[in-house]
Amino acid sequence: MGKYHNDQPIQGGPNDPDLLNRLDFANQLANVLLLNHDDDCLTVSLEGEWGYGKTSVINLVKGALNEKESVPIIIEYNPWLAGKPESLIQDFLLQFSSQLNIQDNSDAALKAAKELIAYSSLFSVAKLVPGAEPWASIVEKVFSGVGNSTKKIAELKKLDLLGKKKKVVSAIDKIKTPIIVVIDDIDRLTPSETFQVLRLVKAVADFSGTSFLLAFDSKYLISVLDKNDIVNASEYINKVIQLRVPLPVISERGMNELANVELENLSDRNLTDRFESDQERLSWIYYNYFKHLIKNPRELKRSFNHLRFVLEQVEGQVCFSDLFSLSIIATKANSVYEHIKNSPEAYIGKRLSNDGLMMDKPEKVVESFKDERDSLLKVFSEGDRKLLEGLLGDTFPLLDSGGYSQYGVSHTDSAGRVSAPQRLHVAFHYKTPIGYLSDQEILDFISGEINRADFLEKVSTEDAEDRFLEMMTNYARECGDNSSDILASIYDAFLNSDKLISSLESNYGFMSKDLYRQMNWLTNKVISESGNKYTLIKYLVDREKSAPIAADVLYKIRVQVHGKNHDEEWITEQQLEELEGDYQEMAMKALTNMAFINNHLESHIFYELKRSSKVKTSVFISEILSNDNGAIRVAEIIGNSGCDSTNGPYVQINEKSFRDVIDFEALRDQVKEVDIENQPIHIQATLKSILDGKKYYLRDGELGELW
């Protein structure tokens, strides 16, 4: 990562170059400032808004002056170091004398420094009178401090104001070297201090052979003069300053070059290659918003400082273009940024906390905060307000104020967008919260860089199964040749877990999100992204530990092969027939070993066995019924017909559907011999359905309504 900016100006030269093409301008300004030692004092202003690079240009001017054949004495005065406004003039003269002697240790410079010190002592008695020149302030101080007119005259003679100034002028003239005084950051001073700087330049230090370069924001300076009761402030400035020079306009190309340098310094890696359409979005955000909202080098540096800080902690967990957007907002509209952080529901319709249940639809929640958002934006100019509204709309689509539809994505979370709660949480907390997992962890799991079994144990401990499977689905394409091993590790960790059993038992309807359903979604996505689908599917079909998943995969393939849209087929009809033969042997083995009896998944295996071969299924069930408690075992196998939103999983045994694989008369006869009331609830429900064909819920055995 690159270094942070502390608002330092450029110095010029090969290690800190001028990227805004202002060197020629600085050279010309240096020529203007370089007087002959006996020329009248000249005051030049360098004017520009805060952040536009006045100090950087001053450094370029100083560099140009130091390259001159006759190098001038450059004295820099920092009014920030003055203790109080009333001592500012004296402080200036003392700094002047000190730097003069340091830069030129000749006898002439030493003499001038001494005269400056003597001159500065006059101002120790002054209590500056607002609106009056320093001379008048000193006279006012003397007249108020002595009693009779004789004493007044004596005191004024002691001051000998003009006499002491003439000695300074004479001493400076003997140096025979032009002097350039640079006073920067005037517009960072208080109104009183700013006014005193202008007064000292006009009446105190107008020495021959000396030029002044004053840097300030003219708008601020005019407001300062207004506060000091100066009528016609612009004309007053013109009396003090003989040449007013505005900073060169920063070209679009110049700002682009600055931004490109900053982007290159952020990271050695490609920051936009992880998430969908991230590079396209970055270009869109840059050209439509950044270029128009970030208007000067200072704002640009602040924006990249913020971006760099966040990126160092969450790189790869949130799409770079959205981090870029948030940094623009933080720089240009910090109140809006804080509002997003403190009230995320106003932008995504959801809270980030675990207790963040919002009863209304996200769109309605977002709409309810419109007045709050508008009040934060109304302080900006119409142009900036529209730009910020557009940027917010492109970052948070529910605001419906952006225009980024041409680079839309299929799923905000998979694209790393902060409109997904998990991603926004990471962007503002600078870390991946427990239960969310990071994208890098998922990629390490896929590549095998970490122990998969240990990682899945951690996922389970942190109750992060939902998020893990969701993110794995996002990254299914990355599985590649590792797909078989990856899926097997997931099945082994979760298929027989207590959480999966609990989720199936509490499952309300097909819209619910249980672990098994998510594993099915992941499996389908991995297969669809695989370059060798048949080999992967055969691996699942041959693996007893994956039997329920294999059953659901075969069902999906059968729909593909025998459906109308053959473009979606994973394998051919002939390959399906081959796989069905393998599945039948594996399925009967899994049911015989009762590998999935505890997790309510045997029905998945059975129904696919029934669809693939009624003959083998019939023989298999007959063998089971011939054993002791055969009816109970059949009930365990077939007893899950589906689930609904009323009361979850249910059973409904339709004799017509089972007649070709089960001898129903024999089955019913055995069921009648069973003490039903002493069986587990879900077995009771299945046995009752076998007898009467009605629908019963497995969780409580209650009779369900037929649809």
matplotlib code that plots the C-alpha trace (Angstrom):
import matplotlib.pyplot as plt

x = [0.0, 1.1, 1.8, -0.8, -1.0, -0.6, -1.6, 2.0, 2.6, 4.8, 8.5, 9.2, 12.0, 12.2, 11.1, 8.1, 7.2, 4.6, 1.8, -0.4, 1.9, 2.4, 6.2, 6.2, 3.7, 6.0, 9.1, 7.2, 6.1, 9.7, 10.9, 8.3, 9.4, 13.1, 13.7, 16.9, 18.1, 17.2, 13.7, 10.6, 8.9, 6.5, 3.7, 2.2, -0.6, -1.1, -4.8, -6.8, -9.4, -8.3, -6.8, -5.9, -2.2, -1.0, 1.8, 2.9, 3.2, 5.2, 7.6, 8.0, 8.6, 11.3, 12.9, 12.9, 14.5, 17.2, 18.1, 18.6, 22.1, 21.6, 20.0, 17.8, 17.4, 14.1, 12.5, 9.5, 7.1, 4.7, 2.1, 0.8, 3.8, 2.9, 1.5, -1.2, -2.5, -1.1, 2.4, 2.2, 4.1, 6.9, 7.1, 7.4, 10.2, 12.1, 11.7, 12.8, 16.0, 16.7, 16.4, 18.2, 21.2, 21.1, 20.9, 23.5, 26.0, 27.8, 28.5, 25.8, 23.2, 24.3, 23.9, 20.4, 19.4, 20.3, 18.4, 15.4, 15.5, 15.6, 12.8, 10.7, 11.1, 8.9, 6.0, 6.3, 4.5, 1.7, -1.8, -3.1, -6.2, -8.6, -8.7, -5.7, -2.2, 0.5, 2.0, -1.3, -1.6, 1.8, 1.0, -2.4, -0.5, 1.9, -0.7, -2.8, 0.1, 1.7, 0.3, 1.3, 2.2, 5.9, 6.2, 4.2, 6.6, 9.6, 8.1, 7.4, 11.0, 12.2, 10.1, 11.5, 9.4, 10.4, 14.0, 14.3, 12.6, 15.0, 17.9, 16.4, 15.9, 19.5, 20.9, 19.0, 20.1, 23.7, 23.1, 22.8, 20.8, 17.1, 14.9, 11.7, 9.3, 6.8, 3.8, 1.6, -1.6, -3.0, -6.4, -5.9, -5.5, -8.2, -9.8, -7.8, -4.5, -5.2, -5.9, -2.6, -0.6, -2.0, -1.2, 2.4, 3.0, 1.4, 3.0, 5.7, 7.9, 7.7, 11.5, 13.2, 14.5, 12.0, 9.1, 6.3, 4.4, 1.2, -0.9, -4.6, -8.2, -9.6, -13.1, -12.0, -9.8, -12.7, -14.9, -12.2, -12.0, -15.7, -15.6, -13.0, -15.3, -13.3, -15.5, -14.9, -12.7, -11.6, -10.2, -8.4, -6.7, -5.6, -4.0, -1.9, -1.1, 0.2, -0.1, -2.9, -2.2, -4.8, -3.6, -3.8, -6.9, -6.3, -7.1, -9.2, -6.1, -4.1, -6.6, -6.8, -3.1, -3.2, -6.0, -4.2, -1.0, -3.1, -4.8, -1.5, -0.1, -3.0, -1.9, 0.3, -2.7, -5.6, -8.3, -11.2, -10.7, -12.6, -16.2, -18.5, -18.4, -16.2, -13.8, -16.8, -18.5, -15.2, -14.9, -18.6, -18.2, -15.0, -16.2, -19.7, -19.1, -15.5, -14.3, -17.1, -17.3, -13.6, -12.5, -9.0, -5.8, -6.5, -9.9, -8.4, -5.7, -8.2, -10.4, -7.6, -6.4, -9.9, -9.9, -6.5, -7.3, -10.4, -8.8, -5.9, -8.4, -11.2, -9.6, -11.3, -14.3, -16.2, -16.1, -13.5, -15.9, -18.2, -15.3, -14.3, -17.9, -18.0, -14.7, -16.0, -19.1, -16.9, -14.8, -17.4, -20.4, -19.3, -22.7, -24.2, -21.5, -22.2, -25.9, -25.2, -23.1, -25.6, -28.8, -28.1, -31.8, -32.2, -30.2, -30.6, -33.9, -32.3, -30.3, -26.8, -27.4, -28.8, -31.9, -32.4, -35.8, -37.7, -41.3, -41.8, -40.4, -36.9, -38.1, -40.7, -38.2, -35.8, -38.6, -39.6, -36.1, -36.4, -36.9, -33.8, -31.6, -32.9, -32.2, -28.6, -28.2, -29.9, -26.8, -25.0, -25.2, -27.8, -25.0, -23.3, -26.6, -27.6, -24.3, -24.4, -28.0, -26.8, -23.8, -26.0, -28.4, -25.7, -24.3, -27.6, -30.1, -33.1, -32.8, -33.7, -31.9, -28.9, -28.3, -26.0, -28.4, -26.1, -23.7, -26.2, -25.3, -27.3, -26.8, -25.5, -23.8, -21.9, -20.8, -19.5, -21.8, -22.5, -26.2, -25.9, -26.0, -23.0, -20.8, -22.0, -21.2, -17.6, -17.2, -18.1, -16.7, -13.4, -13.6, -15.6, -18.2, -18.5, -20.8, -20.2, -16.8, -14.5, -14.1, -10.5, -11.4, -13.8, -11.1, -8.6, -11.1, -11.8, -8.1, -7.2, -4.9, -6.5, -7.7, -11.3, -12.6, -11.1, -12.6, -16.0, -15.9, -15.2, -18.1, -20.4, -19.1, -19.8, -23.2, -22.1, -23.4, -25.9, -23.4, -20.8, -23.1, -24.3, -20.8, -19.7, -22.6, -21.2, -17.8, -18.9, -17.0, -13.8, -14.2, -13.0, -11.1, -11.5, -15.3, -15.6, -13.4, -15.0, -18.5, -17.6, -16.1, -19.3, -21.6, -19.5, -19.6, -23.3, -25.5, -25.6, -25.2, -27.7, -28.3, -29.4, -31.7, -33.1, -33.6, -35.5, -37.7, -38.5, -38.9, -41.9, -42.6, -40.6, -39.6, -37.7, -33.9, -32.6, -29.1, -30.1, -31.8, -28.7, -26.5, -28.6, -28.4, -24.6, -24.4, -26.4, -24.3, -21.0, -22.2, -23.5, -20.0, -18.1, -16.2, -16.7, -20.2, -20.6, -17.5, -18.6, -22.2, -20.9, -18.8, -21.8, -23.9, -21.3, -20.8, -23.1, -22.4, -23.9, -27.0, -29.8, -27.9, -27.3, -31.0, -32.0, -29.3, -30.7, -34.2, -33.1, -31.2, -34.3, -36.4, -33.7, -33.4, -37.2, -38.2, -38.6, -35.5, -32.6, -30.1, -29.9, -29.0, -26.0, -25.6, -27.1, -30.1, -27.7, -25.4, -28.5, -29.5, -25.9, -26.0, -29.4, -28.1, -25.2, -27.6, -30.0, -27.3, -25.9, -29.4, -30.4, -27.2, -27.6, -31.2, -30.2, -27.4, -29.9, -27.2, -29.7, -32.5, -31.8, -31.8, -35.1, -33.5, -34.2, -37.4, -35.2, -33.3, -36.4, -38.4, -35.6, -35.0, -38.7, -38.6, -35.5, -36.6, -40.0, -39.0, -35.9, -37.8, -40.6, -38.2, -36.4, -39.5, -40.9, -37.7, -38.1, -41.7, -40.7, -38.6, -39.8, -41.2, -41.1, -44.0, -42.1, -39.1, -41.2, -42.8, -39.4, -38.3, -41.4, -42.6, -41.8, -44.0, -43.1, -43.7, -45.9, -46.1, -48.8, -47.0, -43.9, -43.0, -45.9, -46.7, -49.5, -49.5, -51.5, -52.1, -52.4, -48.8, -47.3, -49.3, -46.7, -43.9, -45.6, -48.1, -50.5, -52.8, -49.8, -48.5, -51.8, -52.2, -48.8, -49.6, -52.8, -50.7, -48.5, -49.1, -49.2, -49.6, -46.2, -44.3, -42.5, -44.8, -43.5, -43.9, -47.4, -48.3, -46.9, -48.7, -52.0, -51.6, -50.9, -54.2, -56.4, -54.4, -54.8, -52.3, -50.5, -47.8, -44.7, -43.8, -47.0, -49.0, -51.9, -54.3, -53.6, -56.0, -56.0, -55.5]
y = [0.0, 3.5, 6.2, 8.4, 12.1, 14.6, 17.5, 18.3, 20.2, 18.9, 20.0, 19.6, 17.7, 14.1, 12.5, 14.8, 16.0, 18.6, 16.6, 19.6, 21.3, 24.5, 24.7, 27.3, 29.4, 29.2, 30.2, 33.3, 34.2, 33.8, 36.3, 38.8, 38.5, 38.8, 42.6, 44.6, 45.5, 49.2, 48.6, 49.7, 47.1, 44.9, 42.8, 39.9, 37.7, 34.0, 33.4, 30.2, 28.2, 26.0, 22.8, 23.9, 23.8, 27.3, 26.0, 23.5, 26.4, 28.4, 25.5, 25.5, 29.2, 28.8, 26.0, 28.3, 31.2, 28.9, 28.1, 31.8, 33.2, 35.7, 33.7, 36.0, 35.8, 34.0, 34.7, 32.6, 33.9, 31.6, 33.8, 30.6, 30.8, 34.3, 34.2, 36.8, 39.1, 42.2, 40.8, 39.6, 42.6, 42.4, 38.6, 39.1, 41.6, 39.3, 36.3, 38.5, 39.5, 36.0, 34.4, 37.3, 36.8, 33.0, 33.2, 35.9, 36.1, 39.1, 42.2, 44.0, 41.4, 41.4, 45.2, 44.9, 42.2, 44.4, 47.4, 45.1, 44.0, 47.6, 48.5, 45.6, 46.8, 49.8, 47.4, 45.9, 49.0, 48.9, 47.8, 47.7, 49.8, 48.2, 50.0, 52.1, 51.7, 50.4, 54.0, 55.3, 52.4, 53.2, 56.9, 56.1, 53.9, 56.7, 59.4, 57.3, 56.4, 59.8, 62.8, 66.2, 67.4, 67.8, 64.2, 63.2, 65.0, 63.4, 59.9, 60.4, 61.5, 58.4, 56.3, 58.0, 55.7, 56.8, 57.3, 53.6, 52.4, 54.5, 52.8, 49.4, 50.4, 51.8, 48.7, 46.3, 48.4, 47.7, 43.9, 44.4, 41.2, 41.0, 39.8, 37.8, 37.3, 34.5, 34.5, 31.5, 30.2, 33.7, 32.3, 29.8, 32.7, 34.2, 37.4, 39.6, 37.9, 38.0, 41.8, 42.4, 40.6, 43.0, 46.0, 44.9, 44.5, 47.8, 50.1, 48.3, 46.2, 48.0, 47.9, 48.6, 45.6, 43.4, 41.6, 39.9, 36.8, 36.4, 33.3, 33.3, 32.6, 35.9, 35.1, 34.4, 37.6, 39.8, 38.3, 39.0, 42.7, 43.0, 41.7, 44.4, 47.1, 47.8, 49.4, 48.2, 45.2, 44.4, 48.0, 47.7, 44.6, 46.3, 49.1, 46.6, 44.2, 45.5, 42.3, 39.7, 36.4, 33.6, 30.0, 28.3, 26.3, 22.6, 20.8, 17.6, 15.8, 17.0, 15.7, 12.4, 12.0, 12.7, 10.1, 7.5, 7.9, 7.4, 4.3, 2.8, 3.4, 1.7, -1.9, -4.0, -6.3, -5.7, -4.4, -5.0, -8.5, -10.3, -9.1, -9.0, -5.8, -4.1, -2.4, -1.2, 0.3, 1.9, 3.7, 4.7, 6.1, 7.9, 9.6, 10.5, 11.4, 11.6, 14.0, 16.4, 16.2, 16.0, 19.3, 19.9, 18.1, 18.3, 16.7, 14.1, 13.2, 13.1, 10.8, 8.4, 8.6, 7.3, 4.7, 3.4, 3.1, 1.0, -1.0, -2.1, -3.8, -5.1, -5.6, -8.4, -8.5, -5.6, -4.6, -1.8, 0.4, 0.7, 1.4, 4.1, 5.5, 5.6, 7.4, 10.1, 10.5, 10.5, 13.3, 15.4, 14.8, 13.4, 14.0, 11.7, 9.1, 9.1, 8.8, 5.6, 4.2, 5.0, 4.4, 1.7, 0.9, 4.3, 3.0, -0.8, -1.2, -3.4, -3.0, -4.6, -5.9, -9.4, -7.8, -5.8, -7.4, -4.8, -5.6, -3.5, -4.3, -2.9, -0.5, 0.9, 1.3, 3.2, 5.5, 6.3, 8.0, 10.2, 13.4, 12.7, 12.1, 15.2, 17.4, 16.2, 17.0, 20.4, 22.2, 21.5, 23.4, 22.2, 20.7, 18.8, 17.7, 16.1, 14.4, 13.1, 11.8, 10.0, 8.5, 7.3, 5.8, 3.9, 2.7, 1.8, 0.8, 1.0, 4.8, 4.5, 7.7, 6.3, 5.4, 2.4, -0.1, -0.9, -2.4, -4.1, -7.4, -10.6, -10.7, -7.8, -10.0, -12.1, -8.8, -7.6, -4.6, -2.6, -2.8, -6.3, -6.0, -8.3, -6.2, -2.9, -4.2, -5.1, -1.7, 0.2, -2.1, -2.7, -6.4, -9.5, -10.1, -13.5, -15.6, -13.8, -15.1, -13.4, -14.0, -14.9, -17.6, -19.0, -18.9, -20.6, -23.3, -23.9, -24.0, -26.3, -23.7, -24.5, -27.7, -28.0, -30.2, -27.8, -24.8, -26.4, -27.1, -23.5, -22.5, -24.7, -23.4, -19.8, -20.7, -19.6, -22.4, -20.2, -17.6, -20.2, -22.0, -18.7, -17.5, -20.9, -20.6, -17.2, -18.8, -22.0, -21.2, -21.3, -24.9, -26.3, -29.6, -29.6, -29.8, -33.4, -33.1, -29.8, -31.1, -34.3, -32.3, -30.2, -33.2, -35.0, -32.0, -31.1, -34.0, -35.7, -32.6, -31.8, -28.4, -30.0, -32.3, -29.4, -27.3, -30.1, -30.7, -27.1, -26.4, -24.3, -24.3, -24.3, -20.6, -21.5, -21.6, -24.9, -26.3, -29.2, -27.0, -24.7, -27.7, -28.7, -25.1, -25.2, -28.6, -27.5, -24.4, -26.3, -28.8, -26.1, -24.4, -27.6, -28.3, -32.1, -32.4, -36.2, -37.1, -34.9, -36.3, -39.9, -39.2, -38.1, -41.0, -43.6, -42.1, -43.5, -40.6, -38.3, -40.4, -37.9, -35.2, -37.6, -38.4, -34.8, -34.2, -37.2, -35.8, -32.5, -34.2, -36.2, -33.0, -31.6, -34.6, -35.1, -31.5, -29.2, -27.0, -29.3, -26.4, -26.8, -30.5, -31.4, -34.9, -37.0, -39.4, -42.3, -41.0, -40.6, -44.3, -45.4, -43.2, -44.5, -48.1, -47.0, -45.0, -47.9, -50.1, -47.3, -46.2, -49.6, -50.0, -46.7, -47.6, -51.0, -49.5, -46.8, -44.2, -41.3, -42.5, -39.9, -36.8, -37.4, -37.8, -41.4, -40.4, -38.4, -41.6, -43.8, -41.6, -41.3, -45.1, -45.5, -43.1, -44.8, -48.4, -49.5, -53.2, -52.9, -50.7, -53.3, -56.1, -54.0, -53.0, -56.6, -57.8, -55.2, -56.2, -59.8, -58.9, -58.3, -54.8, -54.4, -52.0, -49.7, -49.7, -48.9, -46.1, -44.7, -44.8, -43.4, -41.1, -37.6, -36.5, -32.8, -29.7, -26.6, -23.2, -24.4, -26.8, -27.9, -31.5, -33.8, -37.3, -38.4, -41.9, -42.1, -45.8, -45.1, -43.7, -46.6, -49.5, -50.4, -50.7, -51.8, -54.5, -52.2, -55.0, -56.7, -53.3, -52.4, -55.8, -55.3, -51.8, -52.9, -55.2, -52.3, -50.5, -47.1, -44.9, -46.1, -45.1, -41.8, -39.0, -38.9, -42.7, -42.5, -39.9, -42.2, -45.3, -43.4, -42.2, -45.7, -46.7, -43.9, -42.0, -38.7, -35.9, -35.8, -33.4, -35.1, -32.7, -33.2, -35.9, -33.5, -34.2, -31.7, -30.1, -31.6, -29.2]
z = [0.0, -0.7, 1.9, 3.4, 2.4, 5.3, 3.0, 2.2, -1.0, -3.8, -3.7, -7.4, -8.9, -10.1, -6.8, -6.3, -9.8, -10.8, -12.5, -13.2, -15.6, -13.6, -13.9, -16.6, -14.6, -11.6, -13.6, -14.9, -11.4, -10.2, -12.8, -11.7, -8.0, -8.7, -8.4, -8.5, -5.1, -5.5, -7.1, -5.2, -3.1, -5.0, -3.6, -5.6, -4.6, -5.6, -5.3, -5.3, -3.4, -0.5, -1.7, -5.2, -4.6, -3.8, -1.5, -4.2, -6.7, -4.1, -3.8, -7.6, -7.5, -4.9, -7.0, -10.0, -8.0, -6.7, -10.3, -11.2, -11.9, -9.1, -6.3, -4.1, -0.4, 0.2, 3.6, 4.6, 7.2, 8.9, 10.7, 12.5, 14.8, 16.1, 19.6, 19.4, 16.7, 18.4, 18.4, 14.8, 13.3, 15.8, 15.3, 11.5, 11.8, 14.2, 11.8, 8.9, 10.8, 11.8, 8.4, 6.7, 8.9, 8.4, 4.6, 4.2, 7.0, 5.5, 7.6, 5.6, 6.4, 10.1, 10.2, 8.6, 11.0, 14.0, 12.5, 12.0, 15.7, 16.8, 14.5, 15.8, 19.4, 18.6, 18.1, 21.6, 22.9, 20.4, 21.1, 17.6, 17.0, 14.5, 11.2, 12.0, 10.5, 12.9, 13.3, 14.5, 16.9, 18.5, 18.7, 20.3, 22.9, 23.7, 24.1, 26.4, 28.6, 29.3, 31.1, 29.6, 26.2, 27.0, 27.9, 24.8, 22.5, 24.3, 24.0, 20.3, 19.7, 21.4, 19.0, 15.9, 13.8, 10.3, 11.4, 12.5, 9.3, 7.2, 8.9, 8.0, 4.4, 4.2, 5.8, 3.5, 0.4, 1.3, 1.0, -2.8, -3.1, -3.9, -1.1, -1.6, 1.3, 1.1, 3.3, 2.8, 4.3, 5.1, 4.6, 7.4, 10.0, 12.0, 10.6, 13.0, 12.1, 8.4, 8.6, 10.5, 7.7, 5.1, 7.4, 7.9, 4.2, 3.3, 6.0, 7.9, 5.5, 2.2, 1.8, -1.5, -3.4, -1.5, -3.1, -1.2, -2.4, -0.5, -0.9, -0.1, -1.1, -2.3, -1.2, 2.3, 2.4, 1.3, 4.0, 6.5, 5.5, 5.6, 9.2, 10.0, 8.7, 5.5, 2.9, -0.7, 0.3, -3.2, -3.7, -0.3, -1.5, -4.7, -2.7, -0.8, -3.7, -7.0, -9.0, -8.3, -9.9, -9.9, -9.8, -13.2, -13.8, -13.1, -16.3, -16.4, -17.7, -14.7, -12.2, -14.2, -13.9, -10.2, -9.7, -11.9, -9.8, -6.6, -8.0, -9.0, -5.6, -3.7, -4.4, -6.5, -7.2, -9.6, -7.3, -9.6, -10.8, -8.0, -8.4, -11.4, -13.5, -10.9, -13.4, -15.5, -12.4, -11.3, -14.7, -14.4, -10.9, -11.8, -14.9, -13.8, -10.2, -8.9, -11.6, -10.9, -7.1, -6.2, -7.5, -6.3, -5.3, -1.6, -1.8, -4.1, -1.5, 1.3, -0.7, -1.4, 2.2, 3.3, 0.5, 1.4, 5.1, 4.4, 1.6, 3.8, 6.1, 3.8, 0.4, -1.5, 0.8, -0.8, -4.5, -5.0, -7.0, -4.0, -1.6, -4.0, -4.0, -0.2, 0.0, -2.4, -0.1, 3.0, 1.5, -0.1, 2.2, 5.5, 7.1, 4.5, 5.1, 8.8, 8.1, 6.0, 8.8, 11.6, 9.6, 7.0, 6.7, 5.1, 2.1, 2.0, 3.8, 6.5, 9.6, 10.1, 13.6, 14.3, 15.7, 12.5, 11.5, 9.5, 9.0, 5.9, 2.5, 2.0, -0.7, 1.7, 4.5, 2.3, 1.1, 4.7, 5.2, 2.1, 4.1, 6.3, 3.2, 1.5, 4.6, 4.5, 0.8, 0.8, 2.1, -1.2, -4.4, -6.9, -9.1, -6.3, -4.8, -8.1, -8.4, -4.8, -5.4, -8.5, -6.7, -3.8, -6.3, -8.1, -4.8, -3.2, -6.0, -3.7, -3.8, -7.4, -8.3, -10.2, -13.8, -13.6, -15.1, -18.0, -15.6, -13.3, -11.7, -11.2, -7.4, -5.3, -2.7, -5.2, -6.8, -3.5, -3.5, -0.3, -1.0, 0.4, 4.3, 4.8, 2.5, 4.0, 7.5, 6.3, 4.7, 7.9, 10.5, 8.6, 9.3, 8.5, 11.3, 12.9, 10.8, 7.6, 6.5, 4.1, 0.4, 0.8, 3.3, 0.7, -2.0, 0.3, 1.1, -2.6, -3.4, -0.5, 1.0, 4.4, 5.9, 4.7, 7.5, 10.1, 8.4, 8.1, 11.8, 12.4, 10.2, 12.2, 15.5, 14.4, 13.0, 9.6, 7.5, 5.7, 4.8, 3.8, 1.4, 0.0, -0.7, -2.1, -4.5, -5.5, -6.1, -7.7, -10.9, -8.9, -7.9, -11.2, -10.9, -7.2, -7.4, -6.3, -3.2, -2.3, -2.4, -0.6, 2.3, 2.5, 2.5, 5.1, 7.4, 7.0, 5.7, 9.1, 11.3, 14.1, 12.5, 9.2, 11.1, 13.1, 10.0, 8.2, 11.2, 11.5, 7.8, 7.0, 3.3, 0.2, 0.7, 3.8, 3.6, 5.1, 5.0, 2.7, 0.2, 0.1, -0.5, -3.4, -4.8, -4.4, -6.0, -9.0, -9.4, -9.2, -11.8, -14.1, -13.9, -14.3, -17.5, -17.0, -15.8, -16.4, -14.4, -11.5, -11.5, -11.7, -8.7, -6.7, -7.9, -7.0, -3.5, -0.8, 1.6, -1.1, -1.8, -1.1, -3.1, -6.0, -6.0, -6.4, -9.1, -11.1, -10.8, -12.2, -15.0, -15.9, -16.2, -18.5, -20.7, -21.1, -21.0, -24.0, -23.5, -24.4, -24.4, -20.6, -20.6, -18.5, -19.9, -22.7, -22.3, -22.8, -20.0, -17.8, -18.3, -17.3, -14.2, -13.2, -13.2, -10.9, -8.7, -8.2, -6.7, -4.5, -3.3, -2.2, -0.4, 1.4, 2.4, 3.6, 5.7, 7.0, 6.4, 6.4, 8.7, 11.3, 9.0, 7.2, 3.8, 3.0, 1.1, -1.3, -2.1, -2.3, -4.6, -7.1, -6.9, -7.7, -10.7, -12.1, -11.8, -10.5, -10.9, -8.6, -6.2, -5.9, -5.2, -2.7, -0.8, -0.9, 0.8, 3.5, 4.1, 4.5, 7.6, 11.1, 11.6, 7.8, 7.9, 10.3, 8.0, 4.9, 6.8, 7.6, 4.0, 2.3, 5.0, 3.7, 0.8, 1.0, 3.2, 3.2, 4.8, 7.3, 9.5, 7.6, 6.5, 5.8, 4.5, 2.2, 0.8, -2.3, -3.0, -6.8, -6.8, -4.9, -6.3, -8.9, -6.3, -3.1, -2.3, -0.5, 0.9, 2.5, 3.8, 5.3, 6.9, 8.6, 9.7, 11.4, 13.5, 14.7, 18.0, 16.2, 19.3, 20.7, 17.6, 17.1, 15.9, 12.3, 12.1, 13.5, 10.8, 8.0, 9.3, 9.5, 5.9, 4.7, 6.2, 5.1, 2.4, 4.2, 4.8, 8.2, 9.4, 10.6, 13.3, 15.4, 13.6, 13.0, 10.1, 7.3, 4.9, 1.4, -1.5]

ax = plt.figure().add_subplot(projection="3d")
ax.plot(x, y, z, "-o")
ax.set_aspect("equal")
plt.show()
